[in-house]
Amino acid sequence: MGYRSFFLVGMLFAFGSIGCEGAIGRNQASRDNEPTNPGDPEFPVDTTRPALSSCDSFEPAAPFVYAAKVKTLLTGLALTSEELDALTANPDVLRSQIEGWFDMPQTDEKLRRFFQTAFQQDGYEEQALVDLWGYSNFQMGRLSDGTSVDDTFIRTFEESFARGVLDIMRADRPFTEVLTTRTVYLTTAQMVGLALSDDREIDDDEDRSYNRSRSMIEQLVYTTEEIPLSQTLNPSSPNWMRFTIPAEGLPGGCGGEAVKTNGDLVRAAFAALFGFYTDNDGCMPDDYRTAPPIGEDALFDWRPVTFRTPGSGEQPTMFWEVDALRGSTELVLRVPRVGFMTTPAFFATWPTNDANQARVTTNQTLIVALGKSFDSETTLIPAFDDALDDSHADPSTACWGCHVNLDPMRQYFRNSFTYFYHAQQDGSVQALRPSFAFQGVSVEGQPGDGISELAGTLTNHPRFAPTWVQKACYFATSFACPEESAEFQNIVSVFEQSGMSFRSMLVELFSSPLISARSCVEAAGGDIPSVSRARHFCSTVSNRLDISDACGTETYFRSEQRGARGVSRQLSEVVPDDGYGRGGEVPVVIADPNLFIRAAGEAMCERFGELVISTDGKFPPSDPDGAIRAFVVDLAGLPESDPRHAGALDILTRHYELAEAETNATNALRSTFIVACTSPSVLGLGL
């Protein structure tokens, strides 16, 4: 056994003292290749933790274990000696410590990622988002470092809603606003894109057209003449739709100007705003990509933007109104945008069609808001069945149990949206009455009632509060908390009585024995810790070593995804991360490490070591003692007052000495770094 594997083992010891049969499953898929569904009997997943039958054999977790776990979950940062000393002297200070950790900027980043997944905003494929515009692709230019504008534009939508949720949480507003809010974070580029999508018409028969823009754009001109963008985008200007293009984009023979009169001119104008030019009239035979005329900053100038529908005699925002959009916090659209379930990211994650007819969209909305999926064991029969599909209306069929509730409820979506999530304008569709009958709540709708009415009904549903406590439990432990326990019910009560303050709920949950295991909760599963999924592992290493985006997963720029960080980005895909399958009531979370995860973690740590250990790096080989101490305290998170500190320091020191005898100081220090980086206190939380 070599020095590396021998001391790795030593370190571990030192650091670790609907189909028609039931739920809506893959039989009704509106797209192929759905992710594994935790609720699908074909792919069973054990989401229960071994429950304690009695507290007789329970051993409470020590402060240095549970406090480190909670701080890592919230911030990714290591526990300090001062924090541990205070907690050891008085365990009751944990709540105030959590309050302090909650206010750290690192917590915003951790919770933004949590919200992206919990609201199912980050599971879409690029093409699915493009499909919402009715295009085969987005043709766009390049950023200054060569990054594709279209890739960047598409990916930004996964952040929009989560950023707005952070505002709701930080302002201590009722968390139920996530169902009814019309404010999300957008960039100028996203506002331009949404304005174009809103002007786009795609009806239930997939007939495609434009509402106003097509009649206003008769041709595009690409010219080497210097024309201000404000004139190019001003319908009253003689330079309307004349785009300045670098000379190299116009080959000889064009006379410095190319005119485009055929094809989809609206789409071509949108592409030109983002740096892509194409001319099928013969003068400019090749496509040309360049920096986006609207500017790179337009892709990243995040701000809260409120949606509203046009007033009497008012027109919706048009995509070419770029100058007005740059300084605006309002977007006027025909398509209703209410809550998490109408964002482009949610729609792209759960597309529908004329066979599914928004059933999957409705079901996933209930899973996000109420943590429950439709099944055939319904006990609520809606007051009327105007929207019940005739093919499923026979009560003697297996399908009826789901569809008797699902079909009338999906009508809230159908009254607002086409199958392609554009504005519904078919009067015969809007004439069908929706109704809500689910989990003990029944509400009768009226013809024309749409997504806003559904949002309001969900706001008052008794399942909302316990659902979001449970989602936070999965985030913290990879397992469900026992909802029947007094501890869980107390947290739900705190949530409700605080006016649905998400902050108050999280503080109560993270200070409870359900997460800390500092006392016994029967049926909770004892002190089983969470495994450090990719999002936890990457943020832990980044924040503890002050490496910006160590895994290279947060940056949009291609130039920042190269070298060691680029390799780490690829390897991070091997470490499981949280997600949701179609019809799955619980998230897909890893609850057990395996050799593949450990191997990927070790390979990633090797790359992290390359980033921080060098002559002019954070840890120069000339100071191995200082580096090793930092590996123990800052990386592994074992401060001086932690009883494991001395043993870990001794093991790493001996490891370094043996390694240096076989190689050189740099490689020896990097090898020592890997041992600390793959310790359970980094790769697995709470050990």
N, C-alpha and C positions, 0 to 999 in steps of 0.2 A: 504493500500500500504506500503510495507516494505521500509526500508532505502535504499536498493539497487535500487529498481525500481524507487523510488521517485527521487533520485539524478541522475539516469541514464537519466530520462526525462529532468531534469534540465540541465544536462551537454549538451544534444543535443541542447538545446536552447542557451546555453552559447557559444558553439563552432561553431554553424552554424549561424551567424547573416544572264543427258540429255537423256531424252528419245528421241524418234523420233519426239516428238512434238516441241522440241526447244532445250534448253541447254542440254549438255551431262549430263544426270542424272543417277538415280539409275537403269533405265531399262537396261543399258549396263554395270552394275557392274561386275568387274572381281573377286569380292569377296563378300560374304554375310555380312550382318550387318554393312553396311556403316554408318558413323556418319551422323547426320542430316545435310542436305545440305541447306544453306541459299538461294540458287538459285532454290530450288525445290519447285514447287507450292503445293506439298503435305504437306510441312512443311514451311509455310511462316514465315519469320522473318523480323520485321520492322528494317531496318538499316538506316532510315532517322531520323534526329533530327527535332523537330518542327522549321520550318524556320521563321525568322523574315520577316514579310511583309513590315516593315518600321522600321527605326531607331528612330522614334519619342518617343517610350516608352522604349528605351534601357537605362539600367543603367550600366555604366562601372564597372568592377571589381576593387576592391581596391588593392594596391600593396601587402598588407599582404596576400591577397588571391591568386593572380595569381603567385607571386614569389614563395610562398610555394608550389603551385601545380607543377610548372616547376622544382623546385629543387628536389621535391619528385619523380617526373617522371624519372629524370635523375639519381639520386643518392640514393633515399630513405632516405636521411638525412633531418633534420629539418632546417628551415631558422634561421639564427642567428640575434640577435639584430643589430649588425653592418651592416649586409647585408640589413636588412629592413630599417634602418635609412638612409643608402646611397641611397636606391631606393626611399624612400619617399622624400628625398631632390632633387633627380634628376632621374626621371623615365627612362631617356635615358641610365642609367648605366646597365639596365637589360641585354643588349647584352653582355657586358664585364663580367657580373656575370655568364651568361650562358657559356661563353668561359671558365671561371675558373672551373665551375662545370663539364664541359665536360672532363676536364683533370683529374678528380678524379678517383681512381681505382674502386670505386663503380659503376661508369658509365659503365665501361667495362662489369661488371657482368650483369647490367640491359640490355645493348644492346646485349650481347651474347644470353640471353634468347629471346630477340626480334628477332634476326636473326635466331635462331633455328626454331622458329615458322613461321616467314615470308618466309623462304626458304623451309618450310615444311619438316623439318628434324627430328621432334620429335613426329610424329603421328603414328609410326609403332608399331605393336605388336611384341613381342619377336620371335614368331614362324615365322613371315614373314621374319625376317632377317635371321634366320637359313635356311629358304627355299632357299635363294640365293646361299647357298653352296650345295644345293641338299641333305641335311641331314634331318632326322626326329627330331634331337635335337643336341645340343652341350653338350658333356660329358666332364666336367672339374672338377678340384679339389676345394679346399677350401683355402681362405685366412686365416691369422693367427687368426682372430677373428671369424671364421666360415662363413664368407660371401662367397656365391657361386661365383666362378670365372666366370662361364658362364653368370650369371646375370650381373656381372660387365662388362665383355667383350662386351656383346650385347648392353648395355646401352651407352657405351662410344662413339658409332658411332653417336649419336645425337649431340655431341659437335663438331665433327671434322671440319665440314665446317664453322660453325659460328665462331670458333676461327680464322680461316684464314680470314674471312670477317673483323674481328676486325683489323687485320694487314693492310688490304687494306684501311680501313677507317683511321687508325692512321697515315699511311704514306701519306695520302691525294692522293692516286692513284685513277684513274678513277673508279667509282663504277661499271661501266660496266664490269670490270674484273671478277665480280662474275659469268658472263656467260662464260668466256673463260679461267679462271684460271685452271692450272693443279697442283696447290699447295694447300694443305689442312693440317691441323694439325692431326698428327697421333701419336700413341704410338707404341712401339716395338711390343706389342701383336697384335695390329691392322695390322701392316705391315706383320707379320707372317700370320695372317688370310687372308689378301688380296692376298698374294702370293699363298696360297693354293687355294683360290677361282679362281685365274687366271689360275692355272694349271688344274682346274676342267673343264671338257667338258660336257655341257648339251645343246643339240641341240633342234631345234623346235619340234622334235618328243619326247622329254624328254629322249632320250638315254643318259646315263651317263657314263663317263669314265674319265681317267686322261691322260694328255698329256705326261709327263715324269716320274712323281713320282712313279707310280705303278710298272714300270719295274725296279726301283732302290731299292725297298723295298721288300725283299723276306720273311723276318720274323722279329719279334720283340722279344727281350729278356729282361725280368725283372729280375734283379739280386740284391742281397745285396752287391755285390762287389762295391767298391767306384770307379766310372768311371767319369772323368771330362765330363761335358756336351759338351764341344768342341769336344771331341773324339766321343761321341755318335752321333753327328750331322755331322761328317766328313765322306763322302762316301769312302775316301781312308784309313780310320782307320780300324784296325781289330775289334774295338769296335763299329763299325757303327750299329746304332739302338739297342744298348744295354743300357737300362735305369736302373739307380740305383733306387731301391725302398726300403723303410724302411722294416726291418725284419718282422714287424707285418703284412705287406701286403702280405707276402708269408707264407701260412699255412704249418704245418708240412707235410713232404713227398715230398716237392718240391726240397729239397736239396739246398735251397738258390737260386734257379733259375727256372724261368718259361719261356717257349718258346711259342710264339703265331705265328701260321702259317696260320690260316684261317680267313675268314671275310675280311672286308675292312681294309687292313693293313695301308694304307695311313691315313685314318681317325683315326685309333688307334694310330699312331705315333703322329699325331697332338694333340690328346687328352692327350697323355702321356706328351707332352711338357707343358700342362696346369694342370697336376697333377691328371689325371684319367687313371687308368690301368685296363684292362679287358683281361681275357684269357679264350677262349672257348675250349681250348684243353684238359681241365680236371684237370690240376695241380692246377690252381688257380680258383676255382669255383665262387668266389665272386668278384664283382667290388670293387676297392679300390680307395679312394680319399685322396689326400694329398696336401701339398703346391706345387704350380707350379714350376717345375725345372727352368723355365726361370726367376723366381723371381717376387715378387709382384710389384717391381718398374717398370717392363716391361708393366704393365697395366696403368701406370700413367705418364710415361716420355714423355709428350707432346712436340712436336717440328714440325715446318713446313717441310713437305715432298713433293717433286715434283715428279709427275708421268711422265714417258716417255715410249715410245715403244722401243723394242729392235732394235739396229742397225744391219747392215749387219753382219751375222755370229754370232750375240750375242744371248744368251739365256736369257729368263726372270728370275727374281729373284725366287728362290725356298724357300719354307717355312722353311726349316731347316737351312738356312743361318743366324741363330740368331745372332751370334757374329758380322757379318758384318752389320746386320740391326741395331744393337744397336747404332752404331755411324754414321749411314747413314741418309742423308736428301734427298735421292732419292730412288724411287722404280720403277723397270723396269717390266712392265706388257704388256700383249697382249691386254687385254680389254681396250678400250679407257676410260679415266677418265677426263672429261672436264666439268667444271662448276658445279653448284649446282645440275643439273638434272641427274648426273651420279653417285652420291654418293650411297653407300649401304643404307643409311638412307632414301633417296628419293625413291629409287627403292623398299625398303621394305614397305614404306608408300603407294606406288601406284603400287602394283604388276599387272601383266597382264597375259594373256593366249592366247590360239589359237583362241578364240572367239573375245576377245577384240583387240588383235593384236597391242598393244602399243598405242591405241587411248587414253586411260585414261592417260598414261604417257605424251603424247604430250599435251593433254588439260591442265593438271596440270602444265606443264612447262610454258605454255602461261599465266596461271593464276598468277604464281609466277613472271614471267618476265614482263608481260604486263598488268596484272590485268583484263584480259578479257578471257571469255570462248567462245568456238564455239557455234553458234546458227543457226537457220534455216533462218535468215534474211541476209545471206551473199550476198554481191554485187560483190565479186571478183571471177571470174572463172579462175582457173589455166590454164596455156598454154597447158598442156597435162594431161591426167588422167591415166597414166600407172598403178598406184598403187590403183586406185579406185576399191573398192570391188564390184564385179558384183552384189551381192545381194542388193546393195544399189545404183546402178548406174542409175536406172530409174528416170529421172527428175520429173516424175509425182508423186513419192512417197514422204511422209513427211520426210523420212530419208535423202533424197538426199541433202537437203539444208545444212546439217552439213557435210555429208561425202564427198561432192564434194571438200571441202577444207581440211578436216581432214585426209582423207585417203592418199592423196599424201604427206601431211606433216609428218604423222607418219612414212613414209618410211625413214626419216632421222634416226630414232631410229632403224628401222628394218634392215637397211643396216649396222648398227654397232653392234646390239645386237640380241640374240635369245629371245624367249619369257621368258626365265629365266635369262636374262640380262648377259649372257656369250657371248664370242666373236662370232659374226656371221661369218660363213665360207661357207654358202650356196651360190654358185655363182648365182643361179637363183633368189634368193631374192635380192642380191646386184645389179642385172642387171636392176631392176625396178628403174626408175628415181623418185626422190622426187621433190617436189616443195613447195614453201611457198607463200600463198596468204591469208593475214589476216590484217584487220584494215588499209586498204589503201596501204599496201606494198605487192608487188608481186615479187618473185625471182624464176627463173628457175634453177633447179638443174641438175646434171648429174648422170648417173649410178654410183653407188658406193659412192656417196656423203653421208656422215654420220653425226654424232652428232657435229663434229667440224664446219661443214658448217652451221648447224642450229644455233649454238652458235654465229657465226659471223653475221648472219642475224639479230638475236635478238639484238645484240649490237647496231645496227644502227637504230632500230625502234623508231619512235617518241613517242610511248606510254610508253617507259621505264621510262623517268624522271617523268611524272605526276603520274605514278603508284606508284613509291616509295615515293613520297611526300604523296600520299593518304594512303599508308600503315603506314607511320609515324603518320598521323592524327588519324587513328584508334587506334594506340598504346597509343596516348595521350588523346583521348577524347571518345573512343568507338563509334564514329560516323564518317561518311564521311565528309570531308570538301567540300564546293561548288567549283567544278572545274571551273565554269564559272566566279568566282569572280576575281577581279583584284589582291587581296591579294594572292590567290592561284597561279595565273599565274605568279606573281612576284617571288614567291618561286621557281617555275619550272625554270624560267629564270636564277635565281641565281645558281641553281643546274647545269644547262647546261653551263652557262658562266664560272663557276668555274672549268671546266674540269671534271664535274661529281664528285665533292667533296661531299661525304655524310656528312661530318662534317659541311661544309658551309651550306648545305641544312638544316640540323637539327637546327643549330643556327638561321638561318633565320626563320624557321617555329616556333620554340619554343619562339622566341621573337615577333612573329606576333600576332595580335588580334585574329587570328583563334584559337590559343591555350589559350592566356591570357585573351581574352575578355575585354581588357582594352579600346577598342574602338569598334564601331559597324561595323560589316561586314554583309550586307544584305544577307539573305538566309543562314547564318551560324548557326543560332540557339541560339544566345545570350550566356549567361554565364553558360550553362549547363555543369557541371563538369563531369569528368570521375569517374566511380565507381572503387574502389580499387579492381581489380581482384586479384586472389591468388598470382600471381607473384609480384604485387606491394605491397600487404599487407605484405607478408612474408619478402620481402627485406626491407620494411619500419621498421618493428619491429626489424629485425636483425641488421640493420645499426644504427638505433637510440639508441638502447640499447646495442650495441656491443655484441650481442649474435651470435655466429657463427651458421649460418643456423638454425634459430629458428624453422622453420617448418620441419626440417629434410628431405627436398626434394632434397637437393643438394649433400649430402654425398653418397658415394658408400658403406660405411661400415655398416654392420648390427649392430655392437656394438654402433654406434652413432645414431641409430634409435630407441633406447629403452627409457623407462621412459616417462617423460613429452614430450620430443621431438618426440618420436614415436607416441604418441597420437595426437600431433599436426599434424604430417604427415598425419595421417588418416583423421583428421578433415579438413585439407586443401583441400582434394579432393572434399569436399562439396562446397567450394567457387569456383565459375566458373573461368576458366582461358581461355586464348585465344587459338584458334585452327582453323582449316580449314576443311570443309566438302568436299566430293567429288563433283567436279563441281562448288563449291562455289567461286564466284569472290571476296567476302569480307570475312574477318575473322568472326568466331563466337565469339563475345565478349559480355559480360554482360553490359547492359546500364541502368539497373534499379535494385536497391537492393530489397530484399524481406526478410520475416521473417526467412526463412531457412538460408540465407546467414548471417544475423545478428546473429542468434543463433549459427551457426558454428563459426563465428568470436568471439563471447563471450566465447564459450568453448575453443577456441584456446588461447585467452587471459588469461583464467584461468590457462592453462598449462604454458604459458610464465611467469606468475607470480610465479609459482613454481620454475622456473629456476633462477629467479633473486632476489626473496625475501626470505631470510633466515638469520640466525644469522651470517653466514660467507659469505653471498651472496653479490651481487652488491648493494642491498638496504636492510640493516639490520633493523629490526623492532625497534631497539633502537634509530633510527634517522628518525622519521616520517616526520618532517618538511623538511629535506633535500631530502627525497624520494619524497614527494609530489611536491616539486618544480621541481625536475627532471622529474616527470610524466607530468607536464605542459609544461616545456621548451623543454626537450629532446625527450619525447615520443609523446606528442600531438603536438609539434612543435609550441608553442605559446611563443615567446621570450618576454622579458619585455616590449619592445616597441610596441608589438601587442596590439591593444585596447581590445582584448578578454582575455588577460593574467590575469588581476586582478580578473575578474569574475570567470574564470576557477579555479584559485588558491583558491578563497573563497569557491566555491562549493565543491572542493575536500577536503578541510580542514574540512568543516562541515560534509561531508560524512564520513570521517575517524573518527571524534569524535563520531558520532552516532553509527557507526559500532563497535568501540572499547567498547562502553558501553554495547553492546549486546554479544560480543565475546572476543577475545584477540588481542593483538597488531599485531601479524603476520597475522591473518585472516583479520583483519580490513585493514591492508595495502594492502593485496592482493585484497580485494574487491575494494579498491580505485584505484588500478592499473587497474583493469578490466574496470572501468568506463572511465578512460583516454584512455585505449587501444582500446575501441570500439567507441570512439568519431569519428565524421565525418572526422576530420582532419587526422585520421589514417586509418579508414576503408573505407572512401570515400574521394577521392582527391578533393581539391579545395573548400570545403565548409568552 
